[in-house]
């Protein structure tokens, strides 16, 4: 059977249409779908990358701040009383102050650890002392308290003559407080 020119044209156009359909269905369609999936994956990866870069830059800034705070904390830690509870801290502070009294040649009348109280993240541990001596001895004692590397605070100070006939001798009542880092509850 011989095909006419018209039939051949229809067959060629039909074959081209079927070929074009198959090309679109099995080649270009999946390629287009794959291209869209790749675009979505690239956008997702780019979003994750930018998020990671932000997190890393924030981490670097936070690490820097943490190191700054640690260095500040290390300096402040040296000025605290190293003890785990207020009673031990009070005893250590009392021992330190007693040493200052002896070095200054003041005569101790009484020593008493007072009730500690919370101040910020710290416990304030006060010690009350009563002593007698000369003004120069007291000045030496006070200078030792103020120049000690430990953070000490004089919260109460009373001076009066020990004896009206001998005004060179004074009776001293002083409360000195030290600080302990408050532990977790």
C-alpha positions in Angstrom: 0.0 0.0 0.0 1.3 3.2 -1.1 0.8 6.3 1.1 -0.1 9.5 -0.5 1.7 12.7 0.2 -1.1 13.8 2.4 -1.1 10.6 4.4 2.7 10.8 4.8 2.4 14.4 6.1 -0.3 13.4 8.6 1.9 10.4 9.7 5.0 12.6 10.0 3.0 15.3 11.9 1.4 12.5 14.1 4.8 11.0 14.8 6.3 14.4 15.5 3.4 15.1 17.9 3.8 11.7 19.6 7.6 12.3 19.8 7.0 15.7 21.2 4.5 14.4 23.7 6.9 11.6 24.8 9.8 14.1 24.9 7.7 16.4 27.1 6.3 13.6 29.3 9.5 11.6 29.9 12.4 14.1 29.4 11.5 17.7 29.7 8.8 17.3 32.4 11.0 15.3 34.8 13.9 17.6 34.0 11.7 20.7 34.9 10.5 19.0 38.1 14.1 18.0 39.0 15.1 21.6 38.4 12.4 23.0 40.7 13.5 20.5 43.4 17.1 21.5 43.0 16.1 25.2 43.3 14.2 24.5 46.5 17.1 22.5 47.9 19.5 25.3 47.0 17.3 27.9 48.7 17.0 25.6 51.8 20.8 25.1 51.9 21.4 28.8 51.5 18.9 29.6 54.3 20.6 27.0 56.6 24.1 28.4 55.7 23.0 32.0 56.5 21.5 30.8 59.8 24.7 28.9 60.6 26.8 31.9 59.8 24.6 34.1 62.1 24.8 31.4 64.9 28.6 31.2 64.5 29.0 35.0 64.6 26.7 35.1 67.7 28.6 32.3 69.3 31.9 34.2 68.8 30.4 37.3 70.4 29.0 35.3 73.2 32.3 33.5 73.8 34.0 36.8 73.9 31.6 38.1 76.5 31.9 34.9 78.5 35.6 35.2 78.6 35.4 38.9 79.6 33.0 37.9 82.4 35.2 35.1 83.5 38.2 37.4 83.7 36.2 39.9 85.7 34.9 37.1 87.9 38.4 35.7 88.5 39.4 39.2 89.8 36.4 39.4 92.0 36.7 35.9 93.2 40.1 36.8 94.8 38.3 39.4 96.9 35.8 37.0 98.3 36.1 34.8 101.4 36.7 31.3 100.1 34.2 29.2 102.1 31.3 27.0 101.4 29.0 28.2 104.2 28.6 31.5 106.3 29.9 29.9 109.5 33.2 28.9 108.0 33.5 32.2 106.3 32.8 34.0 109.5 35.5 32.0 111.3 38.0 32.7 108.5 37.2 36.5 108.6 37.4 36.5 112.4 40.8 34.8 112.2 42.0 37.4 109.7 40.8 40.3 111.8 42.3 38.8 114.9 45.7 38.6 113.1 45.3 42.3 112.2 44.5 43.2 115.8 47.6 41.3 117.1 49.8 42.9 114.4 48.5 46.4 115.4 49.0 45.5 119.1 45.4 46.2 120.0 44.0 44.3 123.0 41.0 42.2 122.0 38.0 42.4 124.4 35.5 40.3 122.4 34.9 38.8 119.0 31.5 37.7 117.6 30.3 36.4 114.3 27.0 38.1 113.5 24.1 36.7 111.4 24.9 36.7 107.7 22.5 38.3 105.2 22.0 38.1 101.4 23.1 41.0 99.2 22.8 40.5 95.5 24.2 37.1 94.7 26.4 37.3 97.8 26.2 36.5 101.5 27.5 39.3 103.7 29.3 37.8 106.7 29.8 40.4 109.5 32.1 40.1 112.5 31.9 42.3 115.5 35.1 43.2 117.4 35.7 45.1 120.6 39.3 46.1 121.4 41.3 48.7 123.3 44.5 50.5 122.4 45.9 53.8 121.2 44.6 55.8 118.2 47.8 55.0 116.2 47.3 51.3 116.9 43.7 51.6 115.7 44.8 53.6 112.6 47.2 50.8 111.8 44.5 48.2 112.3 42.0 50.1 110.1 44.7 50.5 107.4 45.3 46.7 107.3 41.5 46.1 107.0 41.2 48.6 104.1 44.3 47.4 102.2 43.5 43.7 102.5 43.0 42.1 99.1 39.8 40.6 100.4 36.7 42.8 100.0 36.1 44.0 103.5 33.5 46.6 104.5 33.4 48.5 107.8 29.6 48.7 108.6 29.9 50.0 112.2 32.6 52.0 114.0 32.5 53.4 117.5 35.4 55.0 119.3 35.4 56.4 122.8 38.0 57.0 125.5 38.6 53.9 127.6 39.3 56.0 130.6 38.5 59.7 131.1 41.8 60.3 132.9 43.8 58.7 130.0 42.3 59.9 126.7 45.2 58.4 124.7 43.6 54.9 125.2 40.4 54.3 123.3 37.7 51.6 123.3 36.8 50.5 119.8 33.7 48.7 118.6 33.8 47.8 115.0 31.8 45.5 112.7 33.7 44.4 109.6 31.8 42.4 106.8 33.3 40.1 104.2 31.5 38.5 101.3 30.9 34.9 100.1 29.5 33.9 96.8 26.0 32.6 97.5 25.7 29.0 96.5 22.8 27.4 94.6 19.6 27.0 96.6 
